[in-house]
């Protein structure tokens, strides 16, 4: 993978984190990960993430690897970690 592609991917990941963080900050006290609204938000965010990778010309194989890795990460207790992070943010406010 070229340096330009790595930098583009890093930007996409940073943007993705920013979107999630902004959503969590604005909804921290009422965020329900099981709600239909969150499921729609999350699905649209993942779609935007994939679209950004396509726009950065990362290539189908790289995009598939990233999406597979994202799926693996999300199978490893990410929801529990996210809930804990949200609780900590609420306490900071």
N, C-alpha and C positions, 0 to 999 in steps of 0.2 A: 504494500500500500504506500502511496506517495505521501510526502510531507503535507502537501496541500489537502489531500483527502483526510489525513489524520486531523489536521487543524479544523477542517470543515466538520468532521464528526465531533470533535471536542466542543465546537460552537453549538452544534445541535444538542448535545448532551447538556451543556450549560443552559441553553434556552429552555430545555425540557425541565430541568431542575428549577429554573426560575418560575415557570408556569405553575408547577406543583407547589412551590413555596408560597407564591402569591395567593393561590387558592386556599392553602392551609392557613395562611395568615388572616385572610378575610373570613374564613368559615370555621376557625379553630374551635370556637365554643359549641358549634352546632354540627360539625362535620360527622356524617354517618357514612362510613365506608360501605355499608350495605344498602344505602338508599339508591333508588333509581336515578336520582340527579347525579350522584357521584359516579355511578356506573357509566352514564352518558358522558359526563365530563372526562372521565378517564379514557374511555374508548376514543373520544374525539382527540384527546391529547396524544394518544399513541398513534392515531392516524396522521396527525400533524407532524409528529416526530418522524414517521416513515416517509411522509411527503417531503420533509426537509432533507432527509438523506437522499431521496431521489433527485431533488433539486440540486444537491451538492455533487451529483454525479458519482456517488460512491460505488455504484455497480450492484447488480442483483445479488451476487454471492456475498458481498460485504454486508449488504442490508439484511439478507437472510441470516447471516451469522449474528449480527447485532440483535435482531428480533428474537432469535433462538436464545441468545444469552440473556436478554431481558426476561424472557419467559422463565428461564432457569432461576434467575435471581428472584423473580416474583413467587416461585414455588418454595423458596427457602425462608419463610417466615417474615416476608417483607411487610405484611399487613400488621403483624404484632409490633414490629419496629416502628412503622408509621404511626400507629395509635399511640405508642409511647412518646414519640417525638411531638405529636400534636398536644398530648397532655402536658409535656414540658413547656411548650410554647405558651399554652394557656396560663400556666403558673407564672411565666415571666411577665405577663401583661398586668 
